[in-house]
Amino acid sequence: MDTLSRRKFLQLTGMGAAGAAATQLSLTQIAEAAQSRPMPTGTPILVVVTLYGGNDGLNTLVPYLDPIYLASRPGISLTAKDVIPLGSDGLALNGSMTGFKTLWDRGQLAIVRGVGYPTPDYSHFSSMAYWQTGVPHSHVNSGWIGRWLDTQPHDPMRAIGLGSVLPPLLAGVKNAGSVLPLGGLVVPKGLVAKEFMALSKTSSSDTPLQAAAASSFGDLFSLSSKVQPVLAKPAPVPDDLPSAVGGNFGSDTSLSQQLDIVAKLVAAGAPTKVWSVSLGGFDTHADEVKAQSLLIGTVSTAVTKFLSQIHATDRANDVTVMVYSEFGRRVKANGTNGTDHGTAGPVFVMGQGVNGGQFFGDEPSLSKLVNGDLAVTTDFRDIYGSMLEDVLTTPVGEVIPGWSSKIDGLILKA
C-alpha cells in the first residue's frame, strides 16, 4: 500500500489525531512492558475506584441511631436490621457491605468521613471534573494522576484505566495514562491482517504522529500474542475469603471483571503503579434503597474479592485501593423514594498498608446542615495528598497547585 493511501487510511480512521493515536499506541506498549520488565515486588500500587452518579453516603455509612436521619428519610432510611454496626459511634455499613466489614475487622479498611470540597457543585459533570482534576472550581485540562505522570519518566504502562476511554484523571499535560479494553487485544487475521501489516511501513514524509500510528499496527500484531495469554489465565485464587460471605464472591459484574484483569496483571508483574476502574448507576433519584444497596454491595464484594486475590500473591503489601464518588446525596428524601444531588460523603481506603479499622475526619452533623446538605469536613485533596506522598512517594504540591496537606496516619509507614 503506498504512502498516500496509507496516510489517508490513518486520517479516515482517526489515527492521525493526537487523542486516538495516543490511546491505541499505549495499548501496544502495555503488552510489551508487561512481558519485558516486570515491576519489582514491594513497589506501591494505587487502585482508584470511581463510582459515577453520586453515591448516597448516608445510606452507605449509616447514622442509623440518629433520629434526624430517620425522620429525614421516611421510607428510605435504614434501621438496625438493615445495617452492620461498626462500633460505638452510632455508625454502620449498609447491610450489603459484608466484605467491607471483614476488611474493617482486619484493620485493612479506613473510612474518611465528610469528604468533599469548598462550595460544592451539584452538577455531575462539574463535580466529577473537580475530583478528577484535583482542582475545584477551575477549568483544568489535566487530571491529578496525569500531572503525577508528568513528574515521572515517560512510560505509558505507568497508569492504566480499564475500559475503552481514557478517564480524565489519567490525562496529564505531557504524559497520559493508557486504556486497556476488558477483552484485551483482538487483531484481525488472514487477508485483512496482511493489509493492516502493510500500514506499518513508515515513510520519511510522515509526521511524527503518523509515523507513530503506523508503527503501532506492527506492534499490535507482534505483541497481541504476548498479552492475550496473560489475560486468558485465571485470576489469582483468593486465599482468605470470609466464609460468611464467600458464596457472594462469584459475581460477574463489570467492576468484578475490571478488577479480575487488574489482579492478573498485578500478579504478572505489570510495571503499573496506578490502575483506574469504575462503576456507574449511583444517581438514585427514585426507588433508592434496593438499587443503591445492590450497587454498593457490588463494590464491597468486588473490592474485597480483589484484595483477597492480591493477598494470594507476593504483592499483598503493595496495593492500596481508594473508592470515591463525585458527591453524596441530600439529607432529606425526595418525593419518589430517592434522594437528589448533595455534597459530602465517605471515601474508603483499603489495603494491608492502610491504618484501618478506624475513622478519619469528622462526621458531618445532621443538626448543622448547610443549605439542607451535609457540611464538608474533609477536603478530598487531603486524601490525594496521602495517596501521592505515602503511596506514590511524590510531594502533593508538585501535583495539586497550592496544596500541601494530607491525612496523617491514613497510610502506615513501611
N, C-alpha and C positions, 0 to 999 in steps of 0.2 A: 504494500500500500504506500503511495507516495506521500511526501511530507504535507502537501496541501490538503489532501483528503483526510489524512490523519489529524491535522490541526482542526479541520472543520468538524470532525467527529468529536474531538475534545470540547470544542466550543458548544456544539449542539447538546452534548450530554452534561454540560456544566462543569466539566473537569478543569476548564481553563479559569474558573472563578476561584478566588482565594479560599472561600469557606469550604466549598465542596471538595476541592483538591486536598485541603488540609485534613479533612475528616477521613477520606479514603486512604491517603498516604499513611496516616498514623495507624490505620488498621494493619497494614502490612508490616510496619515497624514493630507493632505489638507482638506479632507472631515471631518475628526474628529474635527480638530481645528475650522473649520468654524461653527460647530454646538455647540461646548462646551465652547469656550472662545472668544466671540466677542470683537473686538478691541474698546476701548473707543472712543467716539466722541471727536474730537479735536486732534487726533493723525495724524501727517502729513503723506501723502501718495504720492509717486512719481510714475508716469506712463511714461515709456520710450518707445517712438515710433521710431523704426528703419526703414528707407527707404533704401532698398537694391538696389544697382545698380549704385548709384551716381546721385542724383537728380540735375538737372540743376538749380543752384541758380540764374543765370542771367535771366531766364525765369520764376522764382518764385517771387523773389524780383527784380523788373524790373526797370533799369535806362532808362525808355522809352523816356526821353528827351535828352539823351546823344548821340550826332552824331557819336561817335566812336562805341557805341553799335549798332546803326542802320546800320552803314557801315560794321561792322564786321560780321553781320549775315544776309546777303541778303536772303530773303525767309523764315527765321525763327525768325526774330526779331518781338517783339510785339509793336504795336503802341498804341496811346491814346485810340483808340476804343476797344482795347483788354485787357485793364488793369483797375485796381481800384486804383486811386491815394491815397496816404497816407498822403499827406501834402505838404509842401513847399520844401522838399529835392529832388524833382525830382524822387522819388522812388514810385513804385506802386506794388500792388499784381497782380499776374496772374488773369485774369478776372474770372476764375473758382473758386476763393477762397473767395466767398462771406461770408462764415461762419467766416473765419478768420478776415475779415473786421469788422464784427459785434463785435467780441471779442476785436479787436483793439479799436473800438469806445467806448467800455465799460471799457477800461482800464484793460482788462484781457489777453492781448497778448503783450509780449515783443519780439522784434526781435534783435538777436545778429548777427552782420554783420562780414563778412570776417573770418569765423571760419575755422580753420584747425590746422596744426601742422608743426613744422620746417622741411624743406627738404621733401616736400610731395612725396608720393609714388603713382604711377598711377595704381598699381595692386589692384583690388577689394579685393582679399584675404588679402594682407598685410595691406592695409589701414583700412579695417574693423577690422582687428585684433588689430591695434593700438587704434582705437576708443573704442573697446570693452574691451581691457585690460587696457586702460588708460596709456599705456607706449609706446610712439612711438619709432620705430627703435630698439626694443628689443624683444627677444623671451621669452614671459612670458606666463605661463600656467594657469593664473588665471585672471578673469575679475574684473573690478573695483567695481561692485556691489558685486561680490563674495568675494572680500577682505573686503568690508564693512561687509558682513555677518560674516567673520572671527572675527570681533571686537565685535560681538553680541552673546548673549547666543544662543546655537543651537536651531533652530526652522525651520523646512522645510517649514512652512507656511509663513515665513517672506518675501520671494521674490518668485514670480511665473511668469513663462513665458507661454504664450498661444501658444499651438501647441504640436507637438509630439517630438521635440528635444530641449534639454536644450540649450539656447543661451549662447555663451561663456562668455558674461558679467556677468552671474549669477553663474559662477563656481569659487569657492574660493579654498584656499589651504586646509582648514579644513572643511569648510561647503560649501554647494551648495544650490542654489535655487531649485525649483520644476517646473515641467511642468504639464499643465492641457490641455488635448485634448479638442477641441472645442465641441465634443459631450458628454463630461463628462465621467463618469464611466459606462461601459457596461459589465456586467458579464454574464456568461453562466447560463443555467437553466437545470433542470432535472438530468439525469444520469451524464452528463458532470460536472454539478455543484458539485455532490457528490464526483466525482473523484478529482476535484480540492480542495474540502474541506479537503480530506484526506491528501493532500500535506501540510496542515498547521500544522500537528503534528511534533513538533520538537524532536530532538534526542540529547542525551548528546555527541554524537560523531560529531555533526555538527560543522563546522567552524562558526565564528560569522556572516559572510556574508550569509552562507546557512541557518542559524537559522533565521536571519532577513528576508531573502527572503521567507522562508517557512511560517513564521507567517503572512506575508503580505497577503497571499492568504485568510486567515480567515478574516483579516481586510477588504479586498476588498469587500467581500460578506456582512459583517455586516454593513459596512459603506456606501456602494453604495446607500442604501435606504435613507441615510441622505442627500447626496449631490445632488442626482437626483432631488428631489423636489425643491431645490433651483434653479437649472439650468432650470427646467421646468417652473418656474414662469416668467411672463413677466418682461422685464427690467423696471426700473423706467421711468415714463412718463415725457418727457421733459416739463417743465412748462414755458419756456421763449424763445421758438424758434422764431427767427425773421420772421415776416410774409412774407418778401420779398423773402426769400429762403426756407420757411417752406415746400414747395412742394418737395424739394430735399432731405428731411431727411428720406425718406423711403428706402434709398439704402441698399442693402443686400450684400455688398461686404465682402470679408474676413476680412478686417480691422474693418468694422462695426460690424461683428459678434463677433470678439475678444473683442471689446470694450463694446458690449452689455453684455457679460459674466462678464467682469470686473465691469461694473456698477451694475449688480445683486449682485455680491459677496461683493463689497464695501458697497452697501446698506444693505446687510445682516449682516455686521459687521465682515467679514473675517479678521483675525489678520494678514493682509499682508500689509507691508509698501512699497514694490516695485513691480510693475507689468511691464512686458515686452511684447509688441505687435509689429507687423511688417507688412510691405507691400513691395513687390518686384516689379520689372519691370521697374526700372528707368534708365536702361542702354540704353539711347536713341541715338544710333549711326545713325539712319535713320528715316526720316519722323517724326521728333520730335514733332512738335507743337501740333498736335491733341492728340497724346498719352500722352505727358508729362502734358498737361493741364488737361486731363481726370484724370490722376493719382494724381496730386497734388490737384485737385478739390475733389477727393475722400477723400484724407487726411483731407482737410479742412472741408468737410461735416461730416465725421465720428467723428472727434475730437470735433467739435462744438456740434454735437448731444450728444456725451458722456458727455461733460461738462454741457449741459442743463439737461441731466438725473441726474447728480450728484447734480445740483442745486435744484432739486426737493426733495432731501433727507436732512438729518441733517448733512451731511458731505460736504456741499458746500464749506466751507472754508478750507477743509483738503487737497484737491487734487491739485497737480502740474503736468502738462504734459510737457514733453520735446520731440521735434521732430528733428531728425538729420539724415544725410546720410553720407556715408564714404568719399565722396569728391564731389566737384562741377564738372562742365564741362569746356572745353576750351572756350576761348572768341570767337574765330573765328569758324564759321560753317565749317563742312567738306563738301565733295562733294556729300553727299547723303541726304541733308536737315536735318542733325542731328549734334550732337556735340560729341567730343571724351573726354576721361577722363581728368579732370582738377584738380583744387586744392580747393580753399576756397569757402565756401557757407554759407548761413544763417542758423541759428538754431532758432527754435521757442520755446518759453517758455510761458505756459498758465496756468491760474487759477486765483481764486479770491485773492490769496495771492501774485500774481505777480505784480511788478511795471510796469504795462502795458501801452499801448498807446505811446510807445517811443522806440527809437533805443538804443542799446548798442554796443560799438565797432565802429571802423571807417569803412566807406565804401571803399573797395579797389578801387584805381583809375584805370580807363581804359587806361589812358595815361602813367602809370608807371607799366607796366606788368613785370613779372619775367619769362623769357623764354617763353613768349607768354601766360602766365597764370596770374590769379589774385594773388596778394600778400596776404599772410595770415596776418591779422591784429589782430586776437583774437585767442589765443591758447585754444583749446577745454577743456583743463584741468582747465582753469579758470571757465568755466561753470560747470564742475564737482565739482569744489570747492564750488560753490554756492549751488548746489544740495546737496552735502554732509553736508556742515556746516549749511545751512539755512533751509534745508528741513529735512534731516536725522540726524541733530544735532551731527555730527561726524567730528572732525578735518580732513581736507583734507590730511594732512601729514601722517595720520595713514593708509590711503588707497592708495594714489599715492606717491610713493617714491620720496623724494626730492622736493615735490611741496608744496607751502604754500599760494598761492594766489587764489582769487576768484573775481567775478564781483560784486563789492559793489553796493548795491541798486537794484539788479535784483529781489531779493525776499524781500517783505515787512516784517518788524519785527512785530510780534504779539503785 
